[in-house]
Amino acid sequence: CVLFLYLCTLQGRASVAPTLDLFITLLSMGSKGYRDLCVKRKENFKLLKDGLKEVAEKHGEKVLHTPNNPISIAVSLTSLSEMDQSNWTEFGSMLFLKSVSGTRVVVPAVEKTIGDYNFCNWGSHSNSYPSAYLTAAAAIGMKPHEVETFLKRLDKVFSKFKRKHCAPVAPLAPVDLVKEDLEEPEAASNQSGSSDASPMSTRGEEEPPSRHVIAQESEKSTY
């Protein structure tokens, strides 16, 4: 209480309303209520991590090993390295449009200078991490159904983002395939000189007359 009153009297600080709201909330919950929320947060952290592993493996990514961070989880975004760097942060924007807040896409090789200091990989915890990654946190007060909703939306954003920015493979024309399949047996039968190699001759049917023969017969009939 003494610390709270001291912070309220400091000059040049921002509004005291958030601090006052937190103070009232902690008093209403009590120590037992706050500890129960901490226990549930740890359970949600495990649920979130297991779910992120499944989603990451489905899309060829992985959950980064960060044992010293019991709140936030990072997922690699190596598939973004094949795309234009200007589209990388769009992944986080697509999550935000699905009402997912708190996640952050960290883009590598971004430098920022503040005063005399130059920061490599701005926003990251490492100066040399090779690929982009996504962070998500298991905050206090989160519910298990909110974790499941987030995982479903993340899976949809992964699929939609890849369909939008990955170039599709052009399918082969079915007409060309049929034409090749019909021409290859005829070429084989002409080389071997045997009529059994032709698919038409296996049924015991006669080959239709050519256009040249039909034209000659029509000329005879006119005379």
Secondary structure, 3 states (H helix, E strand, C coil): CHHHHHHHHCCCCCCCHHHHHHHHHHHHHHHHHHHHHHHHHHHHHHHHHHHHHHHHHHCCCCECCCCCCCCEEEEECHHHHHCCHHHCCHHHHHHHHCCCCCCEEECCCCCEEECCEEECCCCCCCCCCCCCEEEEECCCCCCHHHHHHHHHHHHHHHHHHHHHHCCCCCCCCHHHHHHHHHHHHHHHHHHHCCHHHCCCHHHCCCCCCCHHHHHHHHHHHHC
